[in-house]
């Protein structure tokens, strides 16, 4: 049986700096205008109301919600409502050509080769599924979305919880041992391993100048490039 390759994004397929230095500031600056223009649309309102509930204010001004969201961006909080709203804001940025998503040069060739060899590809990231699809549709290597057969975000659970990976395996209808999870975060890989997945630590020099060797790799196979991975 061919493996399914399940990959993280930030620090794995794309530099951490792209999210920190491009996407987050763009969303922070664009959120007030986006909420003013689209705040009454049902899909947007759903997430704004979720934030209001989170801050124990069932009815509050959208400006307060926006300030809360901007604070969460500054704190890099992994909140599903924030991720969903950021994804909507980024959609406009991608479509207007404000930016494209840079991938590490080894990523697109490997993804295309694995797909051509018959491996299934899937994504699991803390960013919302729409945001994931936007990123892979607008990479500097072209539209890669057709290569993937599954996208998962924190609605299946936290990335450091073994139960999340069991749910993903169930949704993919594939035994956990036939799924290879790629990530730059050891704690995520620990959870995936606890769920029975195979694991690979991406230890890219651009994001991790100090190599994570020995115990620092947590017992996971360590590579510095997708070219070093044999599914």
Buried (B, 14 or more C-beta within 10 A) or exposed (E): EEBBBBBBBBBBBBBBEBBEEBBBEBBBEBBBEBBEEBEEEEEBBEBBBBBBEBEEEEEBEBEEBBBBBBEBBEEEEBBBBBBBBBBBBBBBBBEEEEBBBBBBEBBBEBBBEBBEEEBBBBBBBBBBBBBBBBBBBBBEBEEBBEBBEBBBBBEBBEBBBBEBBBBBBEEBEBEBEBBBBBBBBBEBBBBBBBBBBBBBBBBBEEBBEEEBEEEEBBEBBBBBBBEEBEB
